[in-house]
Amino acid sequence: MEFTVSKADLVRELGLSQGVVEKKTTIPILSNVLLEARGDRLIVTATDLELGICSSCPAQVKREGAGTIPAKKLLDYVRLLPDSDITIKFLDNQWASLTCGRSRTRIAGISRESYPELPSMPEPTGELPVGLLSSMITKTIFAISAEESRFTLNGALLVLRTDGMTMVSTDGHRLAYLETTAPIDGIGRPFRALIPRKAMGEIVKLAAECGADAKVSVAGDENHLFFRFENRLLITRRLTGNFPDYDRVLPKDTQHTVVLRTAEIKAAIDRVAQFADERSGAVRVNFGPGDVKVFSSASDTGESEESVSTDYDGPNIEIGFNAHYLLDFLRVVSEETVKFELKDQKSAGEMRPGGEGSTYLYRYVVMPMRI
């Protein structure tokens, strides 16, 4: 195999594969990237057996073929080359010869025969706006459980309908729920799947490479989910098991609403959290007429208190929260105000953007803590 490709194109596609490549593996070839020269394209494939990405870029193909090279070593080296065309030729011993200007390098590779085959994408269920899918992931991914033993919570639930879409994530202590209520063109039939956290992160990266009006095709089979972004395809194993009944968790009888300026309450919690217990991150939030006070104290570091003004005129309610949980939500909210919806100090609190439109519903539920 022999082909010539521009440095910029090769660096871009190799960069997108780095999040997928297995860096610590007992299977050496999973640390490699598969390069295939076909027609006038270079196809770049990476996988860790759970997640795979296949992308392509223009190339001048002199002789078609395929081979694998260590992914990180190749990217680190190519980044250091001058901005020019790179010629890559695979030799009979599976080594790859790279030529760029006056630079000559050979990298040890592994035969393509040992590389895992990725499944083919079935008929798409529908097309989604790339920006919408990326935004929904950003607003829910932080609530996914980090405990590997709770595998059904190691991803987010995606539900596609002809009249909109829903994404939900939870770790058992909090729940992020985002629903679009406007019809989405291109959804042919209802679709429901659990997307692993790692795949969600890669979707956001691929979405950033697309144009503002780009679409992503979504499909699934019994074991895999497929997301096609123009010349790039992301494949992930779908999580199995039953996602919790989130409707039972969403509060239905909150009695008090407190509206706060997002930047002010975020800054206040951020400062107070510096003196919270490192393990629990617990802070006390007192909702009272005219203001909201945030307290924290730790015997070995000190204590802190902040006050933020509000138009709330209801009863005093003091609730303990994990400060990091509150900040996760406040960092992704773009609206100027947020709403805290409360029942009492023993019940879960709910946060929503203050400027919700009629086309989406964003709810974030946080369980209280005993302090």
C-alpha positions in Angstrom: 0.0 0.0 0.0 1.2 3.5 -0.8 -0.6 6.8 -0.7 0.0 10.6 -0.2 -2.1 12.7 2.2 -1.9 16.2 3.5 -0.6 16.6 7.1 -3.6 18.7 8.2 -6.1 16.0 7.1 -4.1 13.2 8.6 -3.6 15.0 12.0 -7.3 15.8 12.2 -8.5 12.3 11.6 -5.8 10.7 13.8 -6.7 13.2 16.6 -10.4 12.1 16.5 -9.3 8.5 16.9 -7.2 9.1 20.0 -10.2 8.9 22.4 -11.1 5.5 21.1 -7.7 3.8 20.9 -6.9 1.6 23.9 -3.8 2.9 25.6 -3.3 0.2 28.2 -4.3 -3.1 26.7 -3.1 -6.7 26.7 -4.0 -6.9 23.0 -1.2 -4.9 21.3 -3.1 -4.3 18.0 -5.8 -2.3 19.8 -3.1 0.4 20.4 -2.8 0.7 16.6 -4.9 2.6 14.1 -5.9 0.9 10.9 -5.1 2.8 7.7 -6.8 1.7 4.4 -6.2 3.3 1.0 -9.1 2.9 -1.4 -9.9 4.8 -4.5 -9.1 8.4 -3.7 -9.7 8.2 0.1 -7.7 7.2 3.2 -9.9 5.4 5.7 -8.8 5.6 9.4 -10.2 3.1 11.9 -9.7 2.8 15.6 -11.4 0.5 18.2 -11.1 -0.7 21.8 -13.7 -3.5 21.1 -16.3 -1.5 23.0 -16.1 1.7 20.9 -15.0 2.2 17.3 -14.6 5.1 14.9 -14.1 5.0 11.2 -13.3 8.2 9.3 -11.9 9.2 5.9 -10.1 12.0 4.1 -8.9 12.7 0.6 -5.7 11.0 -0.5 -3.7 10.3 -3.7 -3.6 6.5 -3.7 -0.8 4.9 -5.7 -1.4 1.4 -4.5 -4.4 0.2 -2.5 -4.1 -1.8 0.6 -4.2 -1.7 4.5 -2.0 -1.8 7.5 -1.8 -0.8 11.2 0.5 1.6 13.0 0.7 2.6 16.7 -1.9 5.4 16.9 -0.2 7.7 19.5 3.3 7.3 18.0 2.0 8.1 14.6 0.1 11.2 15.7 2.9 12.5 17.9 5.3 12.2 15.0 3.1 13.6 12.2 2.3 16.7 14.4 6.0 17.5 14.3 6.3 17.4 10.6 6.2 20.6 8.4 2.8 21.5 6.8 3.1 19.5 3.7 2.1 16.3 2.0 3.1 13.0 3.6 3.7 9.8 1.6 3.1 6.6 3.5 4.2 3.2 2.1 3.8 -0.1 3.8 6.6 -2.6 3.4 6.5 -6.4 3.2 7.5 -6.7 6.8 4.5 -4.6 7.9 6.6 -1.6 8.7 5.4 1.8 7.4 7.8 4.2 5.6 6.9 7.9 6.0 8.3 10.6 3.8 7.7 14.3 4.2 10.0 16.8 2.5 13.5 15.8 3.7 12.2 13.7 6.6 12.4 9.9 6.3 11.0 7.6 9.1 10.0 4.0 9.4 7.5 2.8 12.1 6.9 -0.8 13.1 3.4 -1.9 12.4 1.2 -5.1 12.7 -0.6 -7.0 9.9 -4.1 -5.8 9.1 -5.2 -9.5 9.3 -5.2 -9.3 13.1 -7.3 -6.1 13.3 -10.9 -6.5 14.6 -13.7 -6.1 12.0 -16.2 -3.4 12.9 -19.9 -4.2 12.3 -21.7 -2.5 9.4 -24.3 0.2 10.0 -27.9 -0.9 9.5 -30.7 1.2 8.0 -30.8 4.5 10.0 -33.7 5.1 12.4 -33.5 8.7 11.6 -31.5 11.9 11.5 -30.9 14.4 14.3 -29.5 17.9 14.3 -25.9 17.6 15.4 -26.0 20.7 17.6 -29.1 19.5 19.4 -27.7 16.0 20.2 -24.4 17.5 21.4 -26.2 20.0 23.6 -28.4 17.3 25.2 -25.3 15.3 26.0 -23.5 18.2 27.5 -26.5 18.9 29.8 -26.8 15.3 31.0 -23.4 13.5 30.9 -22.2 14.9 34.2 -25.0 13.0 36.1 -23.9 9.6 34.8 -22.6 7.2 37.5 -18.9 6.6 37.8 -19.3 3.3 39.5 -18.6 0.6 37.0 -20.6 -2.0 39.0 -23.8 -0.1 38.2 -23.5 -0.7 34.5 -27.1 0.4 33.7 -26.2 3.8 35.1 -22.9 4.1 33.2 -24.6 5.8 30.3 -27.6 7.9 29.4 -31.0 6.8 28.1 -31.9 8.2 24.7 -35.5 8.1 23.5 -36.4 9.2 20.0 -40.0 9.9 19.0 -41.6 11.5 16.0 -42.6 14.4 18.2 -39.3 15.0 19.9 -36.5 13.3 21.9 -35.5 12.8 25.5 -32.2 12.1 27.3 -31.9 11.1 30.9 -29.0 10.2 33.2 -28.6 9.4 36.9 -26.1 8.1 39.4 -28.7 7.4 42.1 -28.0 10.7 43.9 -29.1 13.1 41.2 -30.9 13.0 37.8 -30.7 15.1 34.7 -33.7 15.1 32.3 -33.8 17.0 29.0 -36.8 16.7 26.6 -37.4 18.5 23.4 -41.1 19.0 22.6 -40.7 20.2 19.0 -41.1 17.7 16.2 -37.8 16.5 14.7 -37.8 15.8 11.0 -36.2 12.5 10.0 -37.3 10.2 12.9 -38.9 7.3 11.1 -39.9 5.2 14.2 -39.5 5.3 18.0 -36.1 4.4 19.3 -34.8 3.7 22.8 -31.2 2.9 23.8 -28.6 3.3 26.6 -25.5 5.2 25.3 -22.3 4.6 27.2 -20.6 7.6 28.7 -17.4 7.2 26.7 -19.4 7.1 23.5 -21.2 10.3 24.5 -17.9 12.1 24.9 -16.8 11.1 21.5 -20.1 12.2 19.9 -19.5 15.7 21.3 -16.0 15.8 19.8 -17.3 14.6 16.4 -20.2 17.1 16.5 -17.7 20.0 17.1 -16.1 19.1 13.7 -19.4 19.5 11.8 -21.1 22.5 10.5 -24.0 24.3 12.3 -26.7 22.7 10.1 -25.2 19.2 10.0 -27.2 16.1 10.7 -26.2 12.8 12.4 -27.8 9.5 11.3 -28.7 7.2 14.2 -29.1 3.5 13.9 -28.9 0.4 16.2 -28.9 -3.4 16.1 -29.1 -5.9 18.9 -25.7 -5.2 20.3 -24.4 -1.9 18.8 -25.4 1.8 18.3 -24.3 3.7 15.2 -23.8 7.5 14.7 -22.8 8.7 11.3 -21.4 12.3 10.9 -20.8 12.8 7.2 -17.5 11.0 6.5 -17.2 9.7 10.1 -18.9 6.8 11.8 -19.0 6.1 15.5 -19.9 2.6 16.7 -20.5 1.6 20.3 -21.7 -1.4 22.2 -25.1 -0.6 23.6 -25.6 -0.9 27.4 -28.0 -3.7 28.4 -30.3 -3.8 31.4 -33.3 -1.7 32.5 -32.8 2.0 33.1 -34.6 3.2 36.3 -38.1 4.5 36.1 -37.2 8.2 36.1 -40.8 9.4 36.1 -41.1 8.2 39.7 -38.1 10.4 40.6 -39.2 13.6 39.0 -40.9 15.7 41.7 -44.6 16.4 41.1 -45.5 18.3 44.3 -42.9 21.1 44.8 -44.5 24.0 46.6 -42.0 26.8 46.6 -40.0 28.4 43.7 -36.9 30.5 44.2 -35.4 32.4 41.2 -31.8 33.4 41.3 -29.3 34.9 38.9 -27.1 32.1 37.5 -23.8 33.8 37.7 -24.3 35.0 41.3 -25.4 31.7 42.8 -22.7 29.8 40.9 -20.0 32.1 42.2 -21.3 31.9 45.7 -21.5 28.1 45.8 -18.0 27.9 44.1 -16.4 30.0 46.9 -18.2 28.3 49.8 -17.4 24.9 48.4 -13.7 25.6 49.0 -14.3 25.1 52.7 -16.7 22.1 52.4 -15.7 18.6 53.4 -13.5 17.2 50.6 -15.2 13.8 50.6 -18.9 14.8 50.7 -18.7 18.3 49.3 -21.7 19.2 51.5 -23.0 22.7 51.9 -26.1 24.0 53.6 -28.4 26.2 51.5 -31.0 28.3 53.4 -33.8 29.7 51.3 -35.4 32.6 53.1 -37.5 35.7 52.4 -35.3 38.1 50.3 -32.1 36.1 50.2 -30.5 32.7 49.9 -27.6 31.8 52.2 -25.0 29.2 51.5 -22.8 27.8 54.3 -20.0 25.4 54.7 -17.5 24.4 57.4 -14.8 21.9 57.9 -12.9 21.5 61.1 -9.5 21.3 59.4 -9.9 24.1 56.8 -12.4 26.7 58.1 -15.9 28.0 57.2 -17.6 30.2 54.7 -20.9 31.9 54.2 -22.4 33.7 51.1 -25.7 35.5 50.6 -27.5 36.1 47.3 -30.6 38.2 47.0 -33.9 36.9 45.6 -37.6 37.8 45.4 -38.6 34.7 47.3 -41.1 35.4 50.1 -41.9 31.9 51.4 -40.9 30.1 54.6 -37.3 29.3 55.6 -36.1 26.0 54.2 -32.6 24.8 54.9 -31.3 21.8 52.8 -27.9 20.1 52.6 -26.6 19.5 49.1 -23.4 18.2 47.5 -21.9 21.5 46.1 -20.3 19.8 43.2 -23.7 18.5 42.0 -25.2 22.0 42.1 -22.2 23.4 40.2 -22.3 20.8 37.5 -25.8 22.0 36.5 -25.0 25.7 36.9 -21.9 25.4 34.6 -24.0 24.2 31.6 -27.0 26.5 32.0 -26.8 29.4 29.5 -29.8 31.3 30.8 -29.3 34.3 33.1 -31.5 32.9 35.8 -32.2 29.5 37.4 -35.1 28.2 39.4 -34.9 26.1 42.6 -38.2 24.2 43.2 -38.6 22.9 46.7 -41.0 21.1 49.0 -39.2 20.7 52.3 -35.8 20.0 53.7 -36.2 16.2 53.5 -37.3 16.1 49.9 -35.3 16.3 46.7 -34.7 19.7 45.2 -35.2 20.5 41.6 -33.3 23.0 39.4 -34.4 24.4 36.1 -33.2 27.1 33.7 -35.2 30.3 34.4 -35.7 31.1 30.8 -37.1 27.8 29.5 -38.7 28.0 26.1 -41.7 26.2 24.8 -39.5 23.7 22.7 -37.6 22.0 25.5 -37.8 21.0 29.2 -34.7 20.7 31.3 -35.0 19.3 34.9 -32.2 18.5 37.3 -33.1 16.7 40.5 -30.7 16.5 43.5 -31.3 14.4 46.6 -30.8 16.3 49.9 -27.9 15.4 52.3 -27.9 15.2 56.1 -25.4 17.6 57.6 
